Amino acid sequence: MTAYDHVLKGLEHHRHSGITCEEAEEALENFEKAIEIDPNYIRAHAWRACPLSGNVSWKPDKYSENRLDDCTASAKKASGNRS
């Protein structure tokens, strides 16, 4: 699959991420796979921030520690600000 395909798949799971924890985690995994394939894919970074911030509701022990830093890093990458 291409990075674009993973973003589309991630978006589908993201639409259901408020329904189950599995959907939320699947969304995050797909956005991260897209970034692995294409580290400069801005949309993948932008969308990655969404489940990072939302998954803490499902699994606070797993996602809360660096959640804000990870979300901020994704948003900065998406905006072109890498500092």
Protein Blocks (a to p, Z undefined) as FASTA:
>chain_A
ZZklmmmmmmmmmmmmmmpmklmmmmmmmmmmmmmmmmmlmklmmmmmmmmmmmmmmmmm
lmmmmmmmmmmmmmmmmnopaZZ
